Amino acid sequence: MGIKQQVKRVLYIDHRPANRKAIQMLLQKNDIEVDSMENGFQALSSLEQKEYNLIIAAYDMPLMNGVEVLLTLRHQYSKTEMPFIAFTSNQEKDVIAEFIKFGANAYIVRDNNLNPLLKKVQELIK
């Protein structure tokens, strides 16, 4: 009987289906379970029902943007209890500053290279 390895589970929030599929495939290939949601309300509801090691969120989403999700999250969890990565194509300095100010562990600009995201995820959930 071997030692049971702890499941690593990430919650990814992005309203674009293609982005959700790409991140899901990347993380699953690296033995990380992923639940993906299309908006912040779904994500916050899922947080009440499941445990996650990390949250990744886009900025620009309908109903509730990534900063609003982060603000809500930080009322319940510290940066160490629930790491948060902002993963977005938005490179506006004020958006980046808001994420950092409100407690994001990292801000990664989305482009075709997903390695920086994977590296940061692995670092934060080790």
RAGI-V85468 format. One record per run of one state. SS is the DSSP state (h for helix, s for strand, l for the rest). FROM is the first residue (numbers start at 1). LEN is the number of residues. If there is no record, write none. Layout:
<<SS | FROM | LEN> <SS | FROM | LEN>>
This chain:
<<l | 1 | 8> <s | 9 | 5> <l | 14 | 3> <h | 17 | 13> <l | 30 | 3> <s | 33 | 5> <l | 38 | 2> <h | 40 | 8> <l | 48 | 6> <s | 54 | 4> <l | 58 | 8> <h | 66 | 9> <l | 75 | 8> <s | 83 | 6> <l | 89 | 4> <h | 93 | 9> <l | 102 | 4> <s | 106 | 4> <l | 110 | 5> <h | 115 | 10> <l | 125 | 2>>
